[in-house]
Amino acid sequence: MPSIEIPSNPWSNQKYCDIEKSDSDYISCNPNYKYRRIDGKCNNPLHSNWGSSFHCHRRLLPPDYADGIEIPRKASDGSELPNPRLLTQVLMPDLPLDDPKRTSMHMIFGQFIVHDTFKTLQYLGLAINCCTRGSQVHPECIPIDNIPTDTLTARFNQRCINSVRSTACNTCSLGPRNQMNAATPTLDLSHVYGGNLMNNSYLLRTFTGGRLRGSAAADGSTILPVAELPRDQDSLDLTQCRPPQERPWLTCFHSGDGIRSNQNPLVQWGFTLARAEACWL
């Protein structure tokens, strides 16, 4: 079988069960610390794990798995639910609707806030091919197959969407499957500064005057630092950022959010603005 690159173990001494506790068994919080911890621990002096990275998401509603544990839900009669791609086409068609009051920046700012507070890890990212046929399908696969043909899928002759489940969080207790949040669930700009010690957060810093690294844009302004790959590759990003070969002038940028800060130019606007403010805080 082909080799698959996986992230390094975030807990070198196997502290897996600590992620489910309100109070860490491995740290002692000192209220006199000059700076907060980068992983968000000790933000709450009474519950050291509250607000820290690498903890289970909190649910607003109880889980609804088909078997009560982890199998994706089914219809009330036990049959499969309708195809998700078909539902998207019917319920949310791509229509050219203009909003007279809001621009796309309204959505982008919301996405920027979400990136600050949520980072649900996908099991091995896109390193797993869930659209293979036969008995070699990975147990964490939930492919969306037999998708209806539209202009986009017809162009690429696509009949399946590769979909991998998110990493299970509650690995030390019985009960329904939950999902892990690798980000600090507070508005602390952790995706700009770096919210954990796995993504080489020190490479984001100049260590001069408390400033963050940057790079020069064509107009002389300062933007996000250009990523020096593979050194600046976020260990949580199993899908690496690769500039297209036909456009070698494009590049990847380095932030505390890994590949997500390279999703589109408008997202990079949020990071560039926050970085400019953060450099002087």
Secondary structure, DSSP 8 states (H G I E B T S, - for coil): ---------S-TT--GGGGG-SS-SS----TT-SS--TT-TTSSSS-TTTT-SSEE---SS----TTSSSS----TTS-----HHHHHHHHS-------SS--HHHHHHHHHHHHHH--B-BTTTTSS-TT--SS---TTB--EES----HHHHHTT--EE--B-B-B--TTS-SS--BEE-S-SSSS-HHHH-SSSSS-GGGGB-SSTT-B--EE-TTS-EES-B--TTTT--TT-SS-----TT-TT---B--TTGGGGGS-HHHHHHHHHHHHHHTT-
